[in-house]
Amino acid sequence: MTTRNDPSPAAVSVPPASPAHVTGGPAVQLPTAFGYFTARAWTDSATGVEHLSITSPVRPDTAPLVRLHSECLTGDVFASFRCDCGEQLDQALALIAEQGGTVLYLRGQEGRGIGLANKIRAYALQEDGADTVEANEQLGLPVDARDYSAAASILHTMGLDTIRLLSNNPAKSSTLSSYGISVVEMISSEVPSREQNLRYLQTKRDRMDHRLALLEDHPVHQS
Ligand SMILES: [Zn+2]
């Protein structure tokens, strides 16, 4: 008797290289200015980093809308216009309250994973003329150090294996797919640009392959 695994391509999905082990806490009510959500805290056992899921009930006929939102203290809390994070988070909460789904708020991902102090150092270099990619490179830091293994494990644990992803970043979608999350649609999370974040957004579009259709090519004033 021979047992064999059928390697038919349609049946094969790439297994996650090293899925994170996450522990979820209790679900609690979270009434907000955007609507009523359920919140759960999650701890990545390997790193100790704590994440938060904010969930609104999903309609039975649609895949849940999911936003993986990387923590950005300056944008999310202080409403900085140097980036688009705060407005993207507001947009995500409003859309998810309306359509159902989850915002996964990923902590430890400040400045695409380089940390708050390094992000502010990168801002200083940007004020001297570097773009967001060059600034990280000048600091000897990765351009994008984010790891989505914990996010994928949280999505699996929540039963969010098939999602509509609210993002402009195709790399996020393909990374989730490599962890076995099926992204059936990407929904734009683009918010209108501002004078203060135009160069940052143009760099994300031109050097990091973000889909930013609304962005126009006005020349950027160097400060
Ligand atoms: Zn930001």
Boltz pocket constraint, residues with backbone or C-beta under 6 A from the ligand:
constraints:
  - pocket:
      binder: B
      contacts: [[A, 72], [A, 74], [A, 75], [A, 76], [A, 83], [A, 84], [A, 85], [A, 86]]
      max_distance: 6.0
